[in-house]
Amino acid sequence: MNLWLLCSLNLQHASAFNLDNTTVLRKNGESGSLFGYSLAMHHQLKPTDQQLLLIGAPHAKALPSQKANITGGLYRCEFTMQSDDCERIPVDTEDEKPGQGIDHRENQWMGVHVKSQGPGGKVVVCAHRYQQWIYNNQLVLGRCFILKENLIVEDTRTFCRNRPKSKDLFGYCQQGISAAFTKDKEYIVFSGPGAYDWKGTVRMEPIENFLLDPYEARDQNVFNERRIPLGISSYLGFALDTGTHLLKKEEQVIVAGAPRSNLSGEVLFLKPEAVEDQGSLHVAHILQGPGLASSFGYSLAVIDLNADG
């Protein structure tokens, strides 16, 4: 069993390979929309079996119902030789219920991150600059949408909503820069790199089975940033992934990048555990960056090279 964690790190030894430039599939988006900022392969099994490419365009024009000019969007593309056959997926088309503030979608960067759960699974797409305007507060909360395998919106998640609003707590949470599904398909993992004065936080919550406990990088419902062993402006959760067998066999681990931590960047291995009936993501291990301003952890991926789980 060989599992590797790939982080933003310059390696001294590397090998290269050629890319086929004769049979290229090209998909075009609207000018200025940042079409292609994020990508995900998605295998839909029902109602029809389809292989799709999902593309985020964080500067796409707003849909007619969104009451904004530029909101960003998500597109679905089939694997064809046509370059202009991508379709916009209607996401974020309904306003919040009365009493929950005003949805401010202008420049919210919908499509900054998109992730598929795998064959027959769900999809998550996020807008990290979404704002909630309530009681003279302009809260940059960010939020994510969970889509069914057929790409119909199923749920909205904004875990920083209804929390303390100050800048050094959750007023600039910016959920959605990254998100990931756990390998057991029970949980989804979000981050709020702007929480706690940009120290950042990570939250793991059930997708459908709400009898399962949520977990967070400090004790659940105890907003104490001192329990996260990083300095301010670390951007914890800027990149996320999950894996098993990383530290111990069958053990589920969240891997989170903090590219500005300790001046060089760090990657944290977080283990879910219950402490005094509170769901906590415990820091089990920290990888440190190679040098000053290297932004170690800016991007990462957990991969299983020999496919043994």
Backbone torsions as a table, in degrees:
resi	resn	phi	psi	omega
1	MET	NA	122.1	179.1
2	ASN	-128.9	112.7	176.4
3	LEU	-113.8	133.6	-178.9
4	TRP	-123.0	145.0	174.3
5	LEU	-108.9	118.6	-179.1
6	LEU	-100.0	118.9	-178.2
7	CYS	-120.8	169.4	179.2
8	SER	-74.4	92.4	-174.6
9	LEU	-147.0	131.9	177.8
10	ASN	-77.8	119.8	-178.8
11	LEU	-94.3	144.7	-179.4
12	GLN	-74.1	-29.9	-178.2
13	HIS	-121.6	128.7	-179.5
14	ALA	-149.3	156.8	176.0
15	SER	-122.2	156.9	-176.3
16	ALA	-124.2	162.9	175.0
17	PHE	-144.5	159.5	-177.2
18	ASN	-86.2	145.5	174.7
19	LEU	-102.5	141.6	178.4
20	ASP	-72.4	115.6	179.8
21	ASN	-108.2	15.4	-179.1
22	THR	-102.7	-29.7	179.8
23	THR	-121.1	60.2	-175.9
24	VAL	-83.2	134.9	169.7
25	LEU	-93.4	124.7	-176.8
26	ARG	-122.5	133.4	176.8
27	LYS	-122.5	127.2	-177.0
28	ASN	-104.0	143.3	174.9
29	GLY	-118.6	178.3	-179.2
30	GLU	-67.4	140.7	-179.1
31	SER	-58.2	132.8	177.6
32	GLY	81.8	0.6	-174.6
33	SER	-87.1	-5.4	-173.5
34	LEU	58.9	34.7	177.2
35	PHE	-58.7	123.3	-177.6
36	GLY	102.4	2.8	179.4
37	TYR	-59.5	-36.3	175.3
38	SER	-133.8	151.7	-176.5
39	LEU	-141.2	149.7	171.9
40	ALA	-154.0	136.6	170.2
41	MET	-81.9	136.3	-179.3
42	HIS	-135.1	129.3	178.6
43	HIS	-108.6	103.1	177.1
44	GLN	-86.1	130.1	179.0
45	LEU	-101.2	-33.4	-178.8
46	LYS	-130.5	146.2	0.0
47	PRO	-75.3	-15.7	175.2
48	THR	-131.2	154.9	179.2
49	ASP	-82.8	115.8	-177.6
50	GLN	-141.5	139.5	170.4
51	GLN	-100.1	124.2	-174.1
52	LEU	-128.8	152.4	170.3
53	LEU	-108.5	123.5	178.2
54	LEU	-100.5	131.1	-173.7
55	ILE	-128.8	127.7	175.2
56	GLY	-90.5	141.7	177.9
57	ALA	-133.9	84.5	-170.0
58	PRO	-63.5	-15.0	178.0
59	HIS	-111.8	20.5	178.3
60	ALA	-66.7	151.6	178.9
61	LYS	-65.2	152.6	-177.7
62	ALA	-69.3	151.8	170.1
63	LEU	-73.2	156.7	-175.6
64	PRO	-54.8	-32.0	-175.8
65	SER	-86.0	-0.8	-170.1
66	GLN	-90.9	-5.8	174.7
67	LYS	55.3	47.9	179.5
68	ALA	-158.6	174.7	177.8
69	ASN	-99.8	-52.5	-179.1
70	ILE	-123.9	119.0	-178.8
71	THR	-123.0	-25.6	-168.8
72	GLY	88.9	162.1	-178.1
73	GLY	-162.7	175.0	179.9
74	LEU	-121.8	138.1	-178.1
75	TYR	-124.0	149.5	173.4
76	ARG	-114.0	135.3	-177.6
77	CYS	-132.1	136.2	173.6
78	GLU	-86.9	159.2	-179.3
79	PHE	-85.2	80.5	179.2
80	THR	-124.6	170.7	177.8
81	MET	-81.9	-6.6	178.2
82	GLN	-75.5	141.2	-177.1
83	SER	-97.3	-10.9	-173.2
84	ASP	-125.0	32.2	-175.6
85	ASP	-107.9	17.3	177.5
86	CYS	-76.4	145.8	-177.8
87	GLU	-118.8	139.7	177.5
88	ARG	-73.7	132.4	175.6
89	ILE	-92.2	125.5	-179.7
90	PRO	-71.6	105.0	179.5
91	VAL	-126.1	141.5	176.5
92	ASP	63.1	56.3	-177.9
93	THR	-109.9	-0.2	-178.9
94	GLU	-119.6	142.0	179.0
95	ASP	-81.5	161.7	176.5
96	GLU	-65.6	161.0	178.4
97	LYS	-68.6	152.7	178.3
98	PRO	-53.7	139.1	179.5
99	GLY	92.5	-6.3	-179.6
100	GLN	-105.5	18.0	177.9
101	GLY	87.8	-176.9	-177.7
102	ILE	-104.7	132.2	173.8
103	ASP	-76.8	117.6	176.0
104	HIS	-107.2	105.1	-172.6
105	ARG	-99.7	-7.4	-176.7
106	GLU	-59.6	124.6	-179.3
107	ASN	55.1	39.6	-178.8
108	GLN	-81.0	-11.5	178.0
109	TRP	65.5	46.1	171.6
110	MET	-62.5	127.9	-176.6
111	GLY	99.5	6.4	177.8
112	VAL	-62.3	-28.2	178.6
113	HIS	-146.1	135.4	176.0
114	VAL	-139.4	140.1	-176.4
115	LYS	-145.8	137.5	175.2
116	SER	-104.0	145.4	179.8
117	GLN	-79.0	-13.5	-177.7
118	GLY	119.6	-176.3	-177.2
119	PRO	-53.8	124.6	179.5
120	GLY	72.3	10.1	-176.0
121	GLY	-100.0	-173.2	-177.5
122	LYS	-91.1	174.3	179.1
123	VAL	-130.7	143.7	172.8
124	VAL	-122.1	137.0	176.5
125	VAL	-135.6	142.7	-169.2
126	CYS	-130.4	159.9	175.1
127	ALA	-134.7	97.0	-170.1
128	HIS	-76.1	-11.8	-179.7
129	ARG	-107.5	14.4	173.5
130	TYR	-60.2	138.4	-179.5
131	GLN	-119.3	146.0	170.5
132	GLN	-111.9	119.7	177.6
133	TRP	-99.6	114.9	-176.3
134	ILE	-149.4	129.2	177.6
135	TYR	50.6	50.4	178.3
136	ASN	66.3	10.9	176.2
137	ASN	-105.2	132.6	174.8
138	GLN	-107.7	94.7	-171.9
139	LEU	-94.4	123.0	179.5
140	VAL	-91.0	78.6	-172.5
141	LEU	-82.6	-38.2	-169.1
142	GLY	72.6	156.3	175.3
143	ARG	-161.5	163.8	-178.1
144	CYS	-131.1	152.4	178.8
145	PHE	-117.8	132.6	175.4
146	ILE	-98.9	127.2	-179.1
147	LEU	-110.3	145.7	172.7
148	LYS	-66.9	171.7	-178.6
149	GLU	-62.4	-25.3	177.7
150	ASN	-88.6	11.4	172.1
151	LEU	70.4	28.4	170.3
152	ILE	-97.4	133.2	-176.9
153	VAL	-62.0	131.2	-177.7
154	GLU	-111.7	-35.6	-173.6
155	ASP	-157.6	157.9	175.0
156	THR	-121.3	136.5	179.5
157	ARG	-125.4	124.8	176.2
158	THR	-139.4	84.3	-169.1
159	PHE	-73.5	-16.3	179.1
160	CYS	-87.0	-5.5	177.4
161	ARG	-65.8	145.4	177.6
162	ASN	63.6	27.0	173.4
163	ARG	-111.7	171.1	177.6
164	PRO	-52.0	133.5	-165.8
165	LYS	-93.7	-5.5	-174.4
166	SER	-69.0	161.2	-177.4
167	LYS	-61.9	-34.9	-178.0
168	ASP	-83.6	6.0	174.2
169	LEU	-122.0	-95.6	-171.6
170	PHE	-125.4	11.4	-177.7
171	GLY	-67.3	-23.5	179.3
172	TYR	-125.0	45.8	-173.1
173	CYS	-57.5	-47.8	-179.6
174	GLN	56.2	49.3	173.9
175	GLN	-61.0	138.0	172.0
176	GLY	115.4	-4.9	174.9
177	ILE	-59.8	-31.5	175.2
178	SER	-149.0	156.7	176.6
179	ALA	-158.4	157.8	-178.5
180	ALA	-154.5	155.1	173.0
181	PHE	-101.2	144.2	174.7
182	THR	-76.4	156.9	-174.5
183	LYS	-68.2	-23.0	178.5
184	ASP	-82.2	-1.6	176.5
185	LYS	66.5	14.9	179.9
186	GLU	-94.8	-28.3	-171.3
187	TYR	-124.3	157.3	168.9
188	ILE	-122.4	144.6	-175.9
189	VAL	-116.5	128.3	176.8
190	PHE	-119.3	162.8	172.6
191	SER	-131.8	158.3	172.4
192	GLY	-131.0	81.6	-175.2
193	PRO	-60.8	-19.7	-179.5
194	GLY	-89.7	-5.7	-179.0
195	ALA	-68.2	153.8	177.1
196	TYR	55.3	50.4	178.1
197	ASP	57.8	44.1	176.3
198	TRP	70.1	12.3	167.5
199	LYS	-64.0	-43.6	176.9
200	GLY	96.6	159.5	175.8
201	THR	-148.7	164.4	179.3
202	VAL	-130.8	137.1	-179.5
203	ARG	-130.0	137.5	178.7
204	MET	-120.5	119.8	-176.8
205	GLU	-135.7	153.0	-177.6
206	PRO	-64.3	148.4	178.9
207	ILE	-80.0	-49.2	-176.7
208	GLU	-130.6	-38.1	-176.3
209	ASN	-85.4	92.0	-174.1
210	PHE	-81.6	8.4	168.1
211	LEU	-78.0	-17.6	175.9
212	LEU	-76.3	149.2	-179.2
213	ASP	-82.1	143.1	169.9
214	PRO	-83.0	162.4	179.0
215	TYR	-135.7	150.8	178.7
216	GLU	-145.6	157.1	-177.2
217	ALA	-76.1	70.0	178.3
218	ARG	147.5	174.6	-176.0
219	ASP	-68.0	136.9	178.2
220	GLN	-54.9	127.1	178.0
221	ASN	70.2	9.4	172.9
222	VAL	-117.6	99.3	-170.4
223	PHE	-83.6	80.4	-176.8
224	ASN	-127.1	95.9	-174.8
225	GLU	-67.4	-16.2	179.2
226	ARG	-65.8	-15.7	178.4
227	ARG	-82.9	-3.7	174.9
228	ILE	-100.6	114.5	-170.3
229	PRO	-79.3	54.5	178.0
230	LEU	-135.4	162.1	175.5
231	GLY	-85.6	170.2	176.4
232	ILE	-64.6	157.2	-179.4
233	SER	60.2	35.8	176.8
234	SER	-89.7	-21.7	-179.7
235	TYR	62.2	43.6	178.5
236	LEU	-59.4	130.7	-179.7
237	GLY	92.3	8.5	177.8
238	PHE	-59.1	-31.3	172.1
239	ALA	-134.0	145.3	-176.9
240	LEU	-139.2	148.5	166.3
241	ASP	-160.0	172.1	-179.7
242	THR	-134.1	162.7	177.6
243	GLY	-168.4	164.8	172.0
244	THR	-118.2	162.9	179.6
245	HIS	66.9	12.1	-178.9
246	LEU	-73.2	-43.3	179.9
247	LEU	-112.7	-31.5	-176.6
248	LYS	-154.5	147.0	-176.4
249	LYS	-59.2	133.9	177.8
250	GLU	68.7	2.8	-177.4
251	GLU	-89.1	130.5	-179.5
252	GLN	-84.9	133.6	-176.3
253	VAL	-133.8	138.8	171.9
254	ILE	-98.1	131.4	178.0
255	VAL	-110.7	123.3	-173.4
256	ALA	-130.6	129.0	177.1
257	GLY	-86.5	142.2	174.3
258	ALA	-130.5	79.7	-165.5
259	PRO	-67.8	-9.9	178.1
260	ARG	-115.2	9.4	179.5
261	SER	-71.7	138.5	174.7
262	ASN	56.1	28.6	176.0
263	LEU	70.7	-18.3	-178.1
264	SER	-117.0	-16.6	-176.3
265	GLY	100.7	146.0	179.1
266	GLU	-143.6	158.7	175.2
267	VAL	-122.5	127.1	-176.4
268	LEU	-105.5	138.1	171.4
269	PHE	-100.4	116.6	-174.9
270	LEU	-112.1	130.8	179.9
271	LYS	-112.3	128.1	175.8
272	PRO	-72.1	132.4	176.8
273	GLU	-154.3	153.0	178.9
274	ALA	-95.4	124.2	178.2
275	VAL	-124.6	111.6	-179.3
276	GLU	52.5	49.6	177.6
277	ASP	65.3	14.8	176.5
278	GLN	-113.5	131.9	179.1
279	GLY	-78.9	116.8	-176.0
280	SER	-123.1	142.6	169.2
281	LEU	-97.1	102.7	-174.6
282	HIS	-84.1	135.5	177.9
283	VAL	-75.9	110.4	-177.9
284	ALA	-93.8	-27.8	-177.6
285	HIS	-162.8	150.0	177.9
286	ILE	-130.5	128.1	171.3
287	LEU	-97.1	132.2	-177.3
288	GLN	-102.0	147.5	-178.6
289	GLY	-70.6	163.6	-172.0
290	PRO	-81.1	-17.6	-176.9
291	GLY	-175.2	171.2	-176.3
292	LEU	-55.5	129.3	174.7
293	ALA	61.7	26.7	179.3
294	SER	-79.1	-12.1	179.9
295	SER	56.7	38.0	178.4
296	PHE	-59.2	125.8	-177.1
297	GLY	98.0	4.4	178.8
298	TYR	-61.2	-37.1	172.6
299	SER	-141.2	154.1	-179.7
300	LEU	-161.2	162.6	176.2
301	ALA	-153.6	137.5	174.3
302	VAL	-98.2	124.8	-178.0
303	ILE	-132.4	151.4	178.5
304	ASP	-109.7	99.6	-170.8
305	LEU	-68.9	-32.0	-177.1
306	ASN	-110.0	13.8	169.9
307	ALA	55.4	40.0	177.9
308	ASP	-104.6	13.9	177.4
309	GLY	94.7	NA	NA
